[in-house]
Amino acid sequence: MDDVEELPDDVEDSERYIAIPDKRELDLGKPLVLTFARHHLPDDYDKVREIFSRAGAYARFKDLLEHRGAIDRWYDFEQKATEEALKTWCADNDIKVSS
């Protein structure tokens, strides 16, 4: 962690800093999985819904993706959705993003 800067002492100051939301707050959890399944695994959509009705869903979902040869498509889809959600979140919070 040599390249990580130390956090400033006033990081808890909500006037100056804002916490980055987690996946659930950005609708990148179950809703994203179901969107992916609807478009990329339509024959397995009901199975995916069933998988996500119980604990340990992501491991079983990834097993299904491996079995269907769709794991790389999922990772690409998830990455693009995450980037878009974070860009939108930044724009909504008046945060400038440099490329």
MDAnalysis code that builds the backbone (N, CA, C; Angstrom):
import MDAnalysis as mda
import numpy as np

u = mda.Universe.empty(297, n_residues=99, atom_resindex=np.repeat(np.arange(99), 3), trajectory=True)
u.add_TopologyAttr("name", ["N", "CA", "C"] * 99)
u.add_TopologyAttr("resid", np.arange(1, 100))
u.add_TopologyAttr("resname", ["MET", "ASP", "ASP", "VAL", "GLU", "GLU", "LEU", "PRO", "ASP", "ASP", "VAL", "GLU", "ASP", "SER", "GLU", "ARG", "TYR", "ILE", "ALA", "ILE", "PRO", "ASP", "LYS", "ARG", "GLU", "LEU", "ASP", "LEU", "GLY", "LYS", "PRO", "LEU", "VAL", "LEU", "THR", "PHE", "ALA", "ARG", "HIS", "HIS", "LEU", "PRO", "ASP", "ASP", "TYR", "ASP", "LYS", "VAL", "ARG", "GLU", "ILE", "PHE", "SER", "ARG", "ALA", "GLY", "ALA", "TYR", "ALA", "ARG", "PHE", "LYS", "ASP", "LEU", "LEU", "GLU", "HIS", "ARG", "GLY", "ALA", "ILE", "ASP", "ARG", "TRP", "TYR", "ASP", "PHE", "GLU", "GLN", "LYS", "ALA", "THR", "GLU", "GLU", "ALA", "LEU", "LYS", "THR", "TRP", "CYS", "ALA", "ASP", "ASN", "ASP", "ILE", "LYS", "VAL", "SER", "SER"])
u.atoms.positions = np.array([
    [0.819, -1.188, 0.000],
    [0.000, 0.000, 0.000],
    [0.864, 1.253, 0.000],
    [2.025, 1.172, -0.604],
    [2.911, 2.324, -0.650],
    [2.347, 3.470, -1.481],
    [1.511, 3.143, -2.478],
    [1.013, 4.176, -3.375],
    [-0.325, 4.761, -2.933],
    [-0.826, 4.358, -1.764],
    [-2.100, 4.858, -1.264],
    [-1.840, 6.058, -0.366],
    [-2.550, 7.137, -0.667],
    [-2.401, 8.334, 0.153],
    [-3.133, 8.141, 1.474],
    [-2.625, 8.781, 2.519],
    [-3.292, 8.739, 3.805],
    [-4.570, 9.555, 3.730],
    [-5.608, 9.082, 4.423],
    [-6.853, 9.834, 4.453],
    [-6.673, 11.100, 5.274],
    [-7.300, 12.186, 4.845],
    [-7.209, 13.418, 5.623],
    [-7.915, 13.242, 6.976],
    [-7.526, 14.062, 7.948],
    [-8.105, 13.980, 9.289],
    [-9.591, 14.312, 9.302],
    [-10.048, 15.134, 8.369],
    [-11.446, 15.575, 8.378],
    [-12.332, 14.762, 7.432],
    [-11.952, 13.507, 7.170],
    [-12.691, 12.674, 6.219],
    [-14.143, 12.445, 6.647],
    [-14.409, 12.535, 7.932],
    [-15.774, 12.346, 8.424],
    [-16.638, 13.590, 8.219],
    [-16.062, 14.671, 7.722],
    [-16.787, 15.921, 7.505],
    [-17.695, 15.769, 6.285],
    [-18.997, 15.624, 6.527],
    [-19.939, 15.382, 5.431],
    [-20.130, 16.599, 4.532],
    [-19.687, 17.749, 4.978],
    [-19.765, 18.937, 4.142],
    [-18.708, 18.904, 3.038],
    [-17.642, 18.177, 3.293],
    [-16.515, 18.178, 2.361],
    [-16.383, 16.876, 1.580],
    [-16.812, 15.747, 2.180],
    [-16.648, 14.438, 1.565],
    [-17.989, 13.715, 1.483],
    [-18.075, 12.817, 0.529],
    [-19.286, 12.011, 0.378],
    [-18.844, 10.559, 0.143],
    [-19.535, 9.646, 0.792],
    [-19.202, 8.223, 0.659],
    [-19.675, 7.695, -0.696],
    [-18.848, 6.880, -1.313],
    [-19.241, 6.226, -2.565],
    [-20.237, 5.133, -2.213],
    [-21.372, 5.089, -2.906],
    [-22.388, 4.085, -2.574],
    [-21.937, 2.667, -2.937],
    [-22.545, 1.689, -2.273],
    [-22.218, 0.303, -2.612],
    [-23.109, -0.166, -3.770],
    [-22.888, -1.394, -4.199],
    [-23.596, -1.941, -5.359],
    [-25.110, -1.877, -5.213],
    [-25.596, -2.214, -4.032],
    [-27.053, -2.229, -3.828],
    [-27.639, -0.837, -3.988],
    [-26.937, 0.161, -3.485],
    [-27.424, 1.533, -3.590],
    [-27.455, 2.012, -5.042],
    [-26.637, 1.414, -5.879],
    [-26.587, 1.782, -7.301],
    [-27.406, 0.825, -8.173],
    [-28.191, -0.047, -7.540],
    [-28.987, -1.060, -8.255],
    [-28.114, -1.966, -9.107],
    [-26.958, -2.338, -8.579],
    [-26.041, -3.206, -9.311],
    [-26.016, -4.619, -8.734],
    [-26.941, -4.932, -7.889],
    [-27.037, -6.273, -7.318],
    [-28.012, -7.117, -8.115],
    [-29.013, -7.593, -7.436],
    [-30.011, -8.467, -8.043],
    [-30.678, -7.849, -9.280],
    [-31.063, -6.557, -9.255],
    [-31.685, -5.992, -10.469],
    [-30.799, -6.106, -11.714],
    [-29.493, -5.904, -11.538],
    [-28.579, -6.005, -12.673],
    [-28.490, -7.442, -13.173],
    [-28.421, -8.383, -12.241],
    [-28.373, -9.804, -12.598],
    [-29.609, -10.184, -13.398],
    [-30.770, -9.746, -12.941],
    [-32.017, -10.097, -13.640],
    [-32.088, -9.457, -15.022],
    [-31.579, -8.239, -15.144],
    [-31.528, -7.599, -16.463],
    [-30.622, -8.393, -17.397],
    [-29.460, -8.794, -16.889],
    [-28.540, -9.593, -17.696],
    [-29.211, -10.896, -18.120],
    [-29.831, -11.576, -17.183],
    [-30.476, -12.857, -17.481],
    [-31.583, -12.683, -18.509],
    [-32.354, -11.624, -18.372],
    [-33.460, -11.383, -19.304],
    [-32.955, -11.231, -20.736],
    [-31.810, -10.563, -20.891],
    [-31.290, -10.285, -22.233],
    [-30.323, -11.350, -22.760],
    [-29.551, -11.956, -21.872],
    [-28.495, -12.860, -22.323],
    [-28.752, -14.333, -22.030],
    [-29.650, -14.616, -21.095],
    [-29.982, -16.004, -20.745],
    [-31.502, -16.146, -20.598],
    [-32.249, -15.762, -21.621],
    [-33.710, -15.755, -21.465],
    [-34.295, -17.111, -21.088],
    [-33.700, -18.182, -21.550],
    [-34.211, -19.510, -21.202],
    [-33.951, -19.863, -19.740],
    [-33.016, -19.170, -19.114],
    [-32.675, -19.430, -17.715],
    [-33.185, -18.348, -16.763],
    [-33.995, -17.428, -17.269],
    [-34.435, -16.303, -16.447],
    [-35.127, -16.761, -15.164],
    [-36.060, -17.685, -15.275],
    [-36.767, -18.166, -14.082],
    [-35.811, -18.863, -13.117],
    [-34.851, -19.583, -13.650],
    [-33.858, -20.243, -12.810],
    [-33.027, -19.209, -12.058],
    [-32.645, -18.139, -12.736],
    [-31.859, -17.083, -12.096],
    [-32.683, -16.411, -10.996],
    [-33.955, -16.155, -11.270],
    [-34.830, -15.582, -10.227],
    [-34.897, -16.499, -9.019],
    [-34.989, -17.784, -9.262],
    [-35.028, -18.756, -8.167],
    [-33.704, -18.745, -7.388],
    [-32.597, -18.712, -8.120],
    [-31.277, -18.666, -7.480],
    [-31.193, -17.482, -6.520],
    [-31.706, -16.331, -6.935],
    [-31.600, -15.119, -6.129],
    [-32.698, -14.980, -5.080],
    [-33.432, -16.043, -4.864],
    [-34.420, -16.029, -3.788],
    [-33.846, -16.641, -2.506],
    [-32.596, -17.106, -2.576],
    [-31.960, -17.751, -1.422],
    [-30.549, -17.185, -1.213],
    [-30.023, -17.459, -0.027],
    [-28.659, -17.024, 0.295],
    [-27.651, -17.766, -0.584],
    [-26.498, -17.141, -0.780],
    [-25.444, -17.757, -1.586],
    [-25.709, -17.694, -3.071],
    [-26.495, -16.734, -3.486],
    [-26.951, -16.654, -4.872],
    [-25.821, -16.415, -5.871],
    [-24.882, -15.531, -5.535],
    [-23.854, -15.190, -6.521],
    [-22.993, -16.384, -6.902],
    [-22.680, -17.236, -5.947],
    [-21.873, -18.422, -6.266],
    [-22.640, -19.342, -7.210],
    [-23.908, -19.546, -6.950],
    [-24.719, -20.404, -7.833],
    [-24.935, -19.754, -9.195],
    [-25.111, -18.433, -9.208],
    [-25.265, -17.709, -10.468],
    [-24.010, -17.848, -11.317],
    [-22.854, -17.696, -10.696],
    [-21.597, -17.807, -11.445],
    [-21.370, -19.235, -11.932],
    [-21.806, -20.221, -11.164],
    [-21.754, -21.606, -11.638],
    [-22.600, -21.774, -12.897],
    [-23.793, -21.197, -12.897],
    [-24.665, -21.256, -14.069],
    [-24.011, -20.559, -15.262],
    [-23.416, -19.396, -15.012],
    [-22.746, -18.669, -16.089],
    [-21.607, -19.487, -16.684],
    [-20.833, -20.128, -15.834],
    [-19.741, -20.991, -16.317],
    [-20.306, -22.121, -17.171],
    [-21.363, -22.738, -16.694],
    [-21.986, -23.854, -17.409],
    [-22.518, -23.409, -18.784],
    [-23.008, -22.189, -18.859],
    [-23.565, -21.658, -20.116],
    [-22.512, -20.950, -20.978],
    [-21.291, -20.853, -20.500],
    [-20.241, -20.165, -21.265],
    [-20.480, -18.669, -21.351],
    [-21.098, -18.098, -20.321],
    [-21.480, -16.686, -20.359],
    [-20.780, -15.843, -19.300],
    [-19.790, -16.395, -18.635],
    [-19.150, -15.662, -17.531],
    [-18.452, -14.393, -18.013],
    [-17.776, -14.446, -19.156],
    [-17.100, -13.246, -19.677],
    [-18.106, -12.178, -20.079],
    [-19.226, -12.607, -20.675],
    [-20.278, -11.636, -21.022],
    [-20.809, -10.958, -19.766],
    [-20.988, -11.746, -18.693],
    [-21.470, -11.180, -17.434],
    [-20.488, -10.148, -16.893],
    [-19.196, -10.483, -16.853],
    [-18.213, -9.545, -16.315],
    [-18.153, -8.260, -17.143],
    [-18.241, -8.365, -18.457],
    [-18.272, -7.171, -19.317],
    [-19.523, -6.339, -19.041],
    [-20.663, -7.009, -18.960],
    [-21.935, -6.345, -18.699],
    [-21.898, -5.642, -17.341],
    [-21.411, -6.339, -16.333],
    [-21.341, -5.788, -14.976],
    [-20.400, -4.583, -14.922],
    [-19.252, -4.683, -15.591],
    [-18.295, -3.582, -15.588],
    [-18.883, -2.339, -16.253],
    [-19.511, -2.510, -17.403],
    [-20.103, -1.359, -18.105],
    [-21.216, -0.733, -17.280],
    [-22.053, -1.558, -16.676],
    [-23.146, -1.044, -15.851],
    [-22.603, -0.304, -14.630],
    [-21.549, -0.821, -14.035],
    [-20.940, -0.174, -12.877],
    [-20.361, 1.181, -13.262],
    [-19.658, 1.230, -14.375],
    [-19.087, 2.504, -14.839],
    [-20.187, 3.528, -15.097],
    [-21.248, 3.104, -15.758],
    [-22.353, 4.024, -16.050],
    [-23.040, 4.492, -14.776],
    [-23.268, 3.579, -13.848],
    [-23.916, 3.946, -12.585],
    [-23.064, 4.923, -11.793],
    [-21.753, 4.703, -11.773],
    [-20.868, 5.615, -11.048],
    [-20.775, 6.976, -11.729],
    [-20.767, 6.995, -13.053],
    [-20.768, 8.277, -13.772],
    [-22.045, 9.049, -13.467],
    [-23.167, 8.364, -13.482],
    [-24.454, 9.006, -13.175],
    [-24.456, 9.518, -11.743],
    [-23.967, 8.688, -10.817],
    [-23.908, 9.085, -9.415],
    [-23.030, 10.325, -9.248],
    [-21.905, 10.350, -9.916],
    [-21.016, 11.508, -9.850],
    [-21.710, 12.755, -10.389],
    [-22.363, 12.627, -11.518],
    [-23.076, 13.762, -12.101],
    [-24.180, 14.254, -11.156],
    [-24.916, 13.315, -10.556],
    [-25.995, 13.674, -9.630],
    [-25.463, 14.389, -8.390],
    [-24.215, 14.131, -8.032],
    [-23.604, 14.715, -6.846],
    [-22.612, 15.819, -7.176],
    [-22.681, 16.317, -8.426],
    [-21.817, 17.423, -8.881],
    [-20.340, 17.123, -8.673],
    [-19.947, 15.889, -8.974],
    [-18.554, 15.484, -8.863],
    [-17.991, 15.372, -10.279],
    [-16.919, 16.094, -10.528],
    [-16.283, 16.046, -11.848],
    [-15.386, 14.830, -11.910],
    [-15.461, 14.125, -13.037],
    [-14.649, 12.941, -13.244],
    [-13.667, 13.234, -14.366],
    [-12.389, 12.988, -14.098],
    [-11.395, 13.165, -15.152],
    [-11.073, 11.810, -15.759],
    [-10.831, 11.810, -17.045],
    [-10.563, 10.561, -17.742],
    [-9.101, 10.228, -17.770],
])
